[in-house]
Amino acid sequence: MLRTNDEREPKQVTEIHNWILDELGLIEGDRPTLAGALVLSVDEPRPLIQAIIVASSRTAERVLRSSLGIEEEVLPRREFDSLLAGDWEETILGPLLGSAGFVTTYPDSVEPNFERIEPVLEAQREVPTEAAIAEGYLHVLPQLSGIEDGDCLKAITERLVGELSNDSFSLESVAASLADNAVLLHDTSEVEDAIEAQHDEYERQFETVRSLLAAPVETELSQVDVGRQVSVSDVRGDTEISEAGRDVLINIIATVSAHSRFSTFDLGFVTDRLDATPYELYQVLSEVPGVDCEISGNEVIEFATVPAQVDGSSLQEEYTTHLIDRCAAVQRRIKVLSRASVTTLSPIATDAIIAQDYDSLSDGDVAPAYFTFTLVDPDALGEKKMDDYVGDSRGLGRERARLRRWHENRPAGMRSYTAMTDRLFSLGLERDLDDKVLRIMTPFDDDTFNEYVSQIRRLLQQGFELRLLTRHTKEPWEWRRLQQNLLSEIKQHREQVTIRSYSRFKQHQRVTPDMDFRDLGEFGIHGKVQTIGRPEEGAALLGSANFMENSYDWNPECGVYTERIQFVDAAVEFFDIVWDLAESDELSTERLQEVPNHQLVPTYYS
């Protein structure tokens, strides 16, 4: 909402927000989808949201792919608009692509951000829905339950959504895949049930491993004399088990043969060392002479017989260490799940995003913009002025009441010219601006300068330069008024004030002292703008108001105040070109101290 530069009613903000969440598939009803939960659970959600925006609209993907195909860095606006078909694309999708940072839109052109577009399009490659759901839960569960242990997370995810994929995917790809599937996040009670079930499973595993570690010495294991030593050559070589894996198997058989208490053997010890399924393992072991075994519950190998003579090394010490370590690991997971507490998701990136946005505010990237106005304000003008204005008129009395009610209830995005002029000047007093220049363009002025002269004086004391650009006037009294209201109040800093006028005759004529100036048509300054500082640090106030009492207190006037970089840059650029053109008509402050009694003619024509 900060980035919209709009001030809206809270109800409207909520409606817009919920609409976006629903449109992008981040919620369904009042519950978050898995895609929405994924956005909430990462440190940097922006790339995920960008991937979801593109995945939610095939038009968005087509527009961005077309933008990648242009040869120039800038796309003509009409060409970009032609890619948007229909009202929804024009009014919603186009601005949304700009808000997401894919493009920067100007009135006549569009500049694609290739560094953001390319990775997002790459993320649109197909990821199987089942894999995306599993990957989503692996990232969401730590925030949902507080569980960080990777084995616990995988086990709980399998309980919730099924078998995990062996492939790896980027979070952007997962988010893009989930955007097409409104998969609701499991209810907290379902997650709690999965955690409890896995907790019970770990306790059972713990008892199983502990029983293996404390196995009785006497067992029903039988040793079979096969008439020779069984060696690695007796282990089938036509399987996917490697030669090193066959060595491990013969050593395990030798270990069981030498230590009958290991007749029930931990399957995990074997599968950790061999890339084979329990069924493949059983097939290989069953064909070794003298071996009779079963695999129970995909947890243990139960040996009924083993060969009496085995050409292999005992793994007793390594196996015992494995059982101790596994016992400790399972016990640790039990404790992890005992401490787990399922809660609703909170966005973990909130603090970082707010900090970034407020940094941007101070940097001028995200800046306020206000509709600026003048409309008679009875409270601001005071009772005496309003009484003089209204007099005995019942109509003006009713008007005063209506104006007072309007000012009390006006929209939050509106600010008065007086307030915004004060804010613009205050920027230079409150911030250490690099470009200490105050620019004012106004065709006409009066004693309103006197009301702001204290702020202007303080700016000059801090090293600012004032550039005043005004319409040329032939009347000496108007120059005297400027001298009295401004220059006489800043006597010590007059060298920091430059005044230029800009007026041109509509048809070039040689001006002579004996001419009747009333016969000459003119054009000149009509714009009203104020700026302070460089675009990256300052502000601009643009509108219809002259620097005069009528414009600031009485006339209905309107304009805009903003600290947006692009806008301030344009305002400064416009002021400076007119300022340069008016160089020949610069009026020295010394000259204005002794304004002659005859009419002044622009230097350019004299």
KESELUM-191009 format. One line per field, with one value per residue (C-alpha): residue number from 0; x, y, z. Coordinates in nm, 2 decimals, decimal comma. Layout:
N
n = NUM  ...
u = X  ...
v = Y  ...
w = Z  ...
END
This chain:
606
n = 0  1  2  3  4  5  6  7  8  9  10  11  12  13  14  15  16  17  18  19  20  21  22  23  24  25  26  27  28  29  30  31  32  33  34  35  36  37  38  39  40  41  42  43  44  45  46  47  48  49  50  51  52  53  54  55  56  57  58  59  60  61  62  63  64  65  66  67  68  69  70  71  72  73  74  75  76  77  78  79  80  81  82  83  84  85  86  87  88  89  90  91  92  93  94  95  96  97  98  99  100  101  102  103  104  105  106  107  108  109  110  111  112  113  114  115  116  117  118  119  120  121  122  123  124  125  126  127  128  129  130  131  132  133  134  135  136  137  138  139  140  141  142  143  144  145  146  147  148  149  150  151  152  153  154  155  156  157  158  159  160  161  162  163  164  165  166  167  168  169  170  171  172  173  174  175  176  177  178  179  180  181  182  183  184  185  186  187  188  189  190  191  192  193  194  195  196  197  198  199  200  201  202  203  204  205  206  207  208  209  210  211  212  213  214  215  216  217  218  219  220  221  222  223  224  225  226  227  228  229  230  231  232  233  234  235  236  237  238  239  240  241  242  243  244  245  246  247  248  249  250  251  252  253  254  255  256  257  258  259  260  261  262  263  264  265  266  267  268  269  270  271  272  273  274  275  276  277  278  279  280  281  282  283  284  285  286  287  288  289  290  291  292  293  294  295  296  297  298  299  300  301  302  303  304  305  306  307  308  309  310  311  312  313  314  315  316  317  318  319  320  321  322  323  324  325  326  327  328  329  330  331  332  333  334  335  336  337  338  339  340  341  342  343  344  345  346  347  348  349  350  351  352  353  354  355  356  357  358  359  360  361  362  363  364  365  366  367  368  369  370  371  372  373  374  375  376  377  378  379  380  381  382  383  384  385  386  387  388  389  390  391  392  393  394  395  396  397  398  399  400  401  402  403  404  405  406  407  408  409  410  411  412  413  414  415  416  417  418  419  420  421  422  423  424  425  426  427  428  429  430  431  432  433  434  435  436  437  438  439  440  441  442  443  444  445  446  447  448  449  450  451  452  453  454  455  456  457  458  459  460  461  462  463  464  465  466  467  468  469  470  471  472  473  474  475  476  477  478  479  480  481  482  483  484  485  486  487  488  489  490  491  492  493  494  495  496  497  498  499  500  501  502  503  504  505  506  507  508  509  510  511  512  513  514  515  516  517  518  519  520  521  522  523  524  525  526  527  528  529  530  531  532  533  534  535  536  537  538  539  540  541  542  543  544  545  546  547  548  549  550  551  552  553  554  555  556  557  558  559  560  561  562  563  564  565  566  567  568  569  570  571  572  573  574  575  576  577  578  579  580  581  582  583  584  585  586  587  588  589  590  591  592  593  594  595  596  597  598  599  600  601  602  603  604  605
u = 0,00  0,29  0,40  0,06  0,12  -0,25  -0,43  -0,74  -1,01  -0,91  -1,22  -1,12  -0,75  -0,88  -1,11  -0,82  -0,59  -0,83  -0,91  -0,55  -0,50  -0,79  -0,70  -0,35  -0,48  -0,31  -0,63  -0,96  -1,23  -1,07  -0,80  -0,46  -0,37  -0,04  0,09  -0,01  0,15  0,47  0,48  0,43  0,71  1,01  1,25  1,22  0,87  0,89  1,04  0,77  0,49  0,64  0,64  0,28  0,16  0,30  0,17  -0,17  -0,20  -0,10  -0,13  0,13  0,37  0,31  0,36  0,68  0,82  0,73  0,92  1,23  1,22  1,26  1,60  1,59  1,59  1,27  0,94  0,70  0,40  0,15  0,34  0,32  -0,05  -0,11  0,00  -0,27  -0,60  -0,92  -1,02  -0,88  -0,54  -0,53  -0,67  -0,53  -0,26  -0,05  -0,03  0,03  0,33  0,46  0,39  0,58  0,88  0,87  0,84  0,86  0,58  0,61  0,35  0,52  0,73  0,78  1,12  1,13  1,34  1,51  1,69  1,35  1,17  1,42  1,43  1,05  0,99  1,25  1,05  0,74  0,88  0,65  0,69  0,47  0,19  0,26  0,63  0,54  0,30  0,56  0,83  0,58  0,52  0,89  0,93  0,61  0,62  0,92  0,71  0,39  0,53  0,87  1,03  1,37  1,50  1,51  1,43  1,13  1,01  1,03  0,85  0,56  0,54  0,51  0,23  0,05  0,09  0,26  0,60  0,86  1,04  1,41  1,44  1,51  1,32  1,36  1,10  1,00  0,92  0,73  0,53  0,45  0,32  0,11  -0,04  -0,23  -0,36  -0,58  -0,44  -0,56  -0,31  -0,39  -0,59  -0,38  -0,55  -0,44  -0,08  -0,10  -0,23  0,06  0,31  0,16  0,15  0,52  0,61  0,45  0,63  0,97  0,90  0,83  1,15  1,34  1,22  1,32  1,67  1,72  1,62  1,88  2,14  2,06  1,99  2,03  2,34  2,14  1,92  1,77  2,01  2,15  2,49  2,49  2,79  2,80  3,12  3,33  3,39  3,12  3,28  3,20  3,19  2,87  2,69  2,51  2,69  2,41  2,23  2,26  2,45  2,81  3,12  3,18  2,82  2,87  3,18  2,95  2,69  2,95  3,09  2,74  2,69  3,03  2,93  2,60  2,78  3,04  2,79  2,46  2,29  2,29  2,05  1,79  1,99  1,90  1,80  1,90  2,27  2,26  2,05  2,26  2,56  2,39  2,17  1,91  1,55  1,47  1,32  1,64  1,84  1,63  1,67  2,05  2,08  1,84  2,07  2,38  2,46  2,35  2,15  1,78  1,63  1,33  1,29  1,03  0,84  1,12  1,30  1,50  1,65  1,57  1,83  1,72  2,04  2,39  2,69  2,93  3,24  3,24  3,53  3,45  3,54  3,32  3,16  3,07  3,23  3,10  2,75  2,73  2,83  2,56  2,30  2,41  2,40  2,07  1,92  2,04  1,91  1,56  1,55  1,64  1,36  1,12  1,22  1,19  0,83  0,74  0,82  0,64  0,35  0,13  0,02  -0,12  0,13  0,28  0,48  0,84  0,96  0,74  1,01  1,25  1,00  0,89  1,25  1,32  1,02  1,11  1,47  1,31  1,11  1,42  1,59  1,31  1,22  0,88  0,74  0,42  0,20  -0,09  -0,36  -0,29  -0,57  -0,70  -1,06  -1,17  -1,11  -1,31  -1,11  -0,78  -0,87  -1,02  -1,35  -1,26  -1,17  -1,47  -1,70  -1,57  -1,62  -1,97  -2,11  -2,49  -2,53  -2,73  -2,61  -2,24  -2,33  -2,46  -2,15  -1,93  -2,11  -2,08  -1,71  -1,64  -1,82  -1,62  -1,29  -1,38  -1,46  -1,23  -1,04  -0,71  -0,51  -0,57  -0,34  -0,36  -0,12  0,00  0,07  0,26  0,46  0,56  0,65  0,86  1,06  1,09  1,26  1,56  1,56  1,51  1,73  2,09  2,02  2,31  2,17  2,09  1,87  1,52  1,34  1,02  0,84  0,54  0,41  0,28  0,36  0,25  0,31  0,27  0,65  0,65  0,47  0,74  1,04  1,16  1,19  1,36  1,60  1,69  1,74  1,98  2,16  2,22  2,38  2,08  2,04  1,70  1,62  1,30  1,16  0,88  0,69  0,84  0,63  0,67  0,52  0,78  0,55  0,54  0,91  0,91  0,66  0,89  1,18  0,98  0,83  1,14  1,47  1,45  1,40  1,71  1,96  2,26  2,20  2,10  2,40  2,23  1,92  1,89  1,58  1,51  1,21  1,09  0,86  0,88  0,69  0,48  0,63  1,00  1,03  1,31  1,22  1,29  1,23  0,97  0,75  0,40  0,44  0,06  0,09  0,32  0,16  0,35  0,38  0,57  0,57  0,24  0,34  0,35  0,60  0,83  1,11  1,38  1,70  1,79  1,52  1,66  1,62  1,38  1,02  0,80  0,48  0,30  -0,04  -0,25  -0,16  0,05  0,27  -0,01  -0,27  -0,56  -0,41  -0,32  -0,63  -0,93  -0,93  -1,02  -0,68  -0,55  -0,22  0,00  0,28  0,51  0,86  0,86  1,20  1,07  0,82  1,07  1,33  1,08  0,99  1,35  1,44  1,15  1,24  1,61  1,55  1,33  1,58  1,86  1,65  1,59  1,96  1,97  1,69  1,85  1,77  2,05  1,93  2,12  1,91  1,59  1,69  1,66  1,38  1,34  1,02  0,99  0,87  1,11  1,17  1,31  1,68  1,65  1,46  1,61
v = 0,00  0,23  0,19  0,30  0,66  0,67  0,72  0,51  0,43  0,12  -0,07  -0,02  -0,12  -0,44  -0,51  -0,45  -0,67  -0,96  -0,94  -0,96  -1,26  -1,44  -1,35  -1,49  -1,80  -1,72  -1,77  -1,96  -1,82  -1,72  -1,99  -1,97  -2,20  -2,38  -2,12  -1,84  -2,02  -2,06  -1,68  -1,62  -1,86  -1,73  -1,45  -1,29  -1,34  -1,10  -1,35  -1,60  -1,35  -1,25  -1,61  -1,66  -1,35  -1,49  -1,84  -1,70  -1,54  -1,68  -1,34  -1,21  -1,49  -1,41  -1,03  -1,09  -1,33  -1,08  -0,81  -1,03  -1,05  -0,68  -0,56  -0,22  -0,17  0,04  -0,07  0,19  0,23  0,16  -0,17  -0,28  -0,19  -0,39  -0,70  -0,65  -0,78  -0,68  -0,45  -0,68  -0,69  -0,31  -0,20  -0,47  -0,68  -0,39  -0,20  -0,52  -0,60  -0,26  -0,29  -0,63  -0,46  -0,64  -0,32  0,06  0,24  0,59  0,78  0,70  0,39  0,09  -0,03  -0,41  -0,53  -0,82  -0,93  -0,99  -1,13  -1,40  -1,59  -1,57  -1,72  -1,99  -2,07  -2,15  -2,48  -2,76  -2,91  -3,21  -3,10  -3,38  -3,27  -2,90  -2,98  -3,18  -2,92  -2,65  -2,83  -2,89  -2,51  -2,42  -2,67  -2,50  -2,18  -2,37  -2,60  -2,47  -2,80  -2,76  -3,12  -3,22  -3,59  -3,50  -3,26  -3,52  -3,78  -3,55  -3,42  -3,78  -3,84  -3,53  -3,55  -3,88  -3,98  -3,72  -3,66  -3,72  -3,42  -3,06  -2,75  -2,38  -2,22  -1,99  -2,30  -2,46  -2,14  -2,12  -2,48  -2,43  -2,11  -2,33  -2,56  -2,42  -2,67  -2,56  -2,57  -2,85  -2,75  -2,71  -3,01  -3,23  -3,12  -3,19  -3,54  -3,60  -3,48  -3,70  -4,00  -3,95  -3,90  -4,24  -4,40  -4,26  -4,40  -4,74  -4,71  -4,62  -4,94  -5,14  -5,00  -5,03  -5,40  -5,45  -5,29  -5,50  -5,82  -6,15  -6,36  -6,68  -6,68  -6,94  -6,86  -7,17  -7,19  -7,41  -7,60  -7,55  -7,74  -7,43  -7,07  -6,84  -6,54  -6,23  -6,43  -6,60  -6,26  -6,21  -5,97  -5,92  -5,66  -5,29  -5,34  -5,23  -5,44  -5,24  -5,31  -5,68  -5,66  -5,49  -5,77  -6,05  -5,86  -5,83  -6,21  -6,27  -6,04  -6,23  -6,56  -6,45  -6,29  -6,47  -6,19  -5,99  -6,24  -5,96  -5,69  -5,33  -5,28  -4,91  -5,01  -5,19  -4,95  -4,66  -4,82  -4,98  -4,81  -5,09  -5,14  -5,38  -5,62  -5,62  -5,67  -5,97  -6,13  -6,10  -6,23  -6,53  -6,66  -6,67  -7,03  -7,10  -6,78  -6,79  -6,46  -6,24  -5,86  -5,75  -5,43  -5,27  -5,22  -5,54  -5,84  -6,15  -6,42  -6,78  -6,94  -6,82  -7,01  -7,14  -7,02  -6,68  -6,50  -6,16  -5,91  -5,86  -5,52  -5,56  -5,23  -5,02  -5,18  -5,12  -4,75  -4,72  -4,86  -4,62  -4,32  -4,42  -4,46  -4,11  -3,97  -4,12  -4,00  -3,65  -3,65  -3,76  -3,46  -3,23  -3,35  -3,33  -2,96  -2,89  -2,64  -2,58  -2,22  -2,01  -1,87  -1,52  -1,36  -1,39  -1,13  -0,86  -0,68  -0,69  -0,56  -0,28  -0,18  -0,19  0,03  0,28  0,29  0,36  0,64  0,81  0,74  0,89  0,57  0,55  0,90  1,07  1,24  1,48  1,66  2,02  2,28  2,62  2,65  2,91  2,77  2,96  2,81  2,89  3,25  3,33  3,48  3,84  3,78  3,56  3,81  4,08  3,85  3,73  4,05  4,04  3,80  3,50  3,32  3,37  3,26  2,93  2,90  2,95  2,66  2,43  2,51  2,44  2,10  2,02  2,09  1,88  1,58  1,62  1,31  1,23  1,26  1,64  1,91  2,28  2,50  2,66  2,33  2,19  2,51  2,49  2,12  2,19  2,46  2,25  1,97  2,19  2,27  1,92  1,73  1,78  1,81  1,79  2,03  2,35  2,52  2,65  2,71  2,92  2,99  3,23  3,49  3,71  3,76  3,98  4,00  3,62  3,61  3,80  3,51  3,26  3,49  3,36  3,00  3,14  3,33  3,02  2,83  3,10  3,09  2,72  2,79  2,76  2,96  3,10  3,11  3,31  3,30  3,54  3,71  4,04  4,34  4,70  4,84  4,97  4,93  4,55  4,53  4,75  4,52  4,22  4,42  4,51  4,17  3,96  4,13  4,38  4,09  3,90  4,18  3,98  3,70  3,89  3,75  3,41  3,53  3,54  3,67  3,63  3,73  3,56  3,75  3,75  3,95  3,73  3,89  4,00  4,37  4,62  4,79  5,16  5,40  5,60  5,30  5,25  4,93  4,87  4,79  4,49  4,15  3,93  3,58  3,48  3,28  3,12  2,81  2,79  2,54  2,52  2,26  2,21  1,99  1,72  1,48  1,20  1,40  1,69  1,77  1,96  2,16  2,22  2,37  2,68  2,90  3,21  3,31  3,54  3,58  3,52  3,19  3,07  3,18  3,26  3,14  2,78  2,64  2,29  2,11  1,83  1,80  1,50  1,37  1,11  1,11  1,10  1,38  1,61  1,54  1,65  1,96  2,06  1,99  2,22  2,50  2,49  2,51  2,82  2,96  2,92  3,09  3,38  3,44  3,76  3,91  3,85  4,13  4,22  4,27  4,60  4,72  4,63  4,85  5,15  5,07  5,35  5,54  5,46  5,13  4,84  4,67  4,31  4,33  4,07  4,32  4,65
w = 0,00  0,06  -0,30  -0,44  -0,31  -0,24  0,09  0,10  0,35  0,56  0,44  0,08  0,15  0,30  0,01  -0,24  -0,04  -0,02  -0,38  -0,48  -0,24  -0,40  -0,75  -0,71  -0,54  -0,21  -0,01  -0,05  0,16  0,48  0,47  0,32  0,03  0,04  -0,21  0,03  0,33  0,13  0,07  0,44  0,54  0,35  0,42  0,08  -0,06  -0,36  -0,61  -0,51  -0,56  -0,90  -1,00  -0,88  -1,07  -1,40  -1,33  -1,25  -1,59  -1,92  -2,07  -1,82  -1,93  -2,30  -2,24  -2,06  -2,31  -2,59  -2,39  -2,38  -2,76  -2,82  -2,95  -2,78  -2,40  -2,42  -2,57  -2,73  -2,50  -2,79  -2,87  -2,50  -2,48  -2,79  -2,60  -2,34  -2,48  -2,30  -2,02  -1,74  -1,89  -1,95  -1,62  -1,39  -1,54  -1,69  -1,37  -1,17  -1,39  -1,31  -0,94  -0,94  -1,09  -1,42  -1,62  -1,56  -1,74  -1,88  -2,08  -2,41  -2,34  -2,12  -1,99  -1,92  -1,62  -1,78  -1,46  -1,30  -1,60  -1,70  -1,37  -1,33  -1,68  -1,60  -1,29  -1,50  -1,61  -1,51  -1,16  -1,08  -0,85  -0,60  -0,58  -0,55  -0,26  -0,07  -0,13  -0,01  0,32  0,38  0,38  0,55  0,84  1,03  1,06  1,13  1,40  1,51  1,39  1,23  1,22  0,86  0,92  1,13  0,86  0,59  0,80  0,88  0,53  0,40  0,65  0,53  0,15  0,06  -0,07  -0,13  -0,46  -0,51  -0,74  -0,62  -0,73  -0,67  -0,44  -0,73  -0,94  -0,65  -0,60  -0,97  -0,97  -0,66  -0,81  -1,06  -0,78  -0,50  -0,25  0,09  0,38  0,62  0,92  1,24  1,39  1,10  1,14  1,51  1,44  1,20  1,45  1,72  1,50  1,40  1,77  1,85  1,55  1,68  2,03  1,87  1,66  1,98  2,15  1,85  1,82  2,20  2,19  1,91  2,12  2,42  2,23  2,43  2,37  2,33  2,01  1,78  1,50  1,33  1,16  0,85  0,72  0,34  0,30  0,23  0,31  0,17  0,01  -0,19  -0,51  -0,37  -0,37  -0,70  -0,93  -1,18  -0,97  -0,92  -0,60  -0,65  -0,58  -0,26  -0,16  -0,20  0,03  0,29  0,26  0,31  0,61  0,76  0,72  0,88  1,17  1,23  1,20  1,46  1,70  1,71  1,92  1,60  1,44  1,43  1,23  1,18  0,81  0,83  0,88  0,55  0,34  0,46  0,29  -0,02  -0,28  -0,29  -0,19  0,09  -0,16  -0,38  -0,07  0,04  -0,31  -0,30  0,06  0,00  -0,27  -0,06  0,04  0,40  0,45  0,54  0,63  0,62  0,62  0,88  0,84  0,64  0,97  1,06  0,88  1,08  1,01  1,08  0,94  0,83  0,69  0,96  0,76  0,60  0,43  0,56  0,84  1,15  1,17  1,54  1,66  1,36  1,40  1,77  1,72  1,46  1,70  1,97  1,74  1,59  1,94  2,03  1,70  1,74  2,11  1,99  1,73  2,00  2,21  1,91  1,84  2,21  2,20  1,88  1,89  1,59  1,54  1,26  1,02  1,06  0,78  0,88  0,63  0,78  0,98  0,69  0,44  0,66  0,73  0,36  0,28  0,55  0,42  0,08  0,22  0,35  0,02  -0,18  -0,37  -0,20  -0,16  -0,06  -0,32  -0,23  -0,42  -0,32  -0,31  -0,20  -0,10  0,15  0,50  0,77  1,06  0,90  0,80  1,14  1,25  1,17  0,81  0,76  0,92  0,70  0,40  0,49  0,63  0,64  0,35  0,44  0,13  0,22  0,57  0,44  0,22  0,52  0,70  0,40  0,36  0,73  0,70  0,38  0,54  0,84  0,63  0,32  0,19  0,36  0,04  0,02  0,16  0,14  -0,06  0,26  0,43  0,13  0,07  0,44  0,40  0,09  0,26  0,58  0,38  0,34  0,71  0,83  0,59  0,49  0,11  -0,13  -0,38  -0,18  -0,44  -0,38  -0,71  -0,74  -1,06  -1,02  -1,27  -0,99  -0,62  -0,33  0,04  0,07  0,04  0,37  0,54  0,44  0,46  0,79  0,65  0,33  0,55  0,75  0,42  0,30  0,63  0,57  0,24  0,00  -0,32  -0,41  -0,78  -0,85  -1,20  -1,27  -1,55  -1,66  -1,56  -1,69  -1,37  -1,12  -0,82  -0,87  -0,85  -0,54  -0,37  -0,43  -0,29  0,02  0,09  0,02  -0,04  0,24  0,48  0,37  0,34  0,46  0,20  -0,12  -0,30  -0,27  -0,44  -0,82  -1,00  -1,37  -1,57  -1,89  -2,13  -2,51  -2,76  -2,98  -3,29  -3,27  -3,29  -3,23  -2,91  -2,88  -2,59  -2,78  -2,86  -2,72  -2,54  -2,54  -2,90  -2,83  -2,76  -2,51  -2,38  -2,07  -1,75  -1,67  -1,48  -1,10  -0,96  -0,66  -0,61  -0,35  -0,38  -0,63  -0,75  -0,53  -0,21  -0,27  -0,35  -0,61  -0,57  -0,90  -0,96  -1,05  -0,75  -0,78  -0,48  -0,37  -0,09  -0,33  -0,45  -0,10  0,09  -0,14  -0,50  -0,57  -0,68  -0,73  -0,79  -0,67  -0,41  -0,44  -0,34  -0,62  -0,79  -1,15  -1,09  -0,91  -1,18  -1,45  -1,26  -1,20  -1,57  -1,69  -1,45  -1,55  -1,92  -1,88  -1,63  -1,89  -2,15  -1,92  -1,85  -2,04  -1,83  -1,49  -1,25  -1,00  -0,64  -0,64  -0,94  -0,75  -0,46  -0,69  -0,92  -1,18  -1,22  -1,59  -1,73  -1,75  -2,08  -2,10  -2,17  -2,45  -2,66  -2,55
END
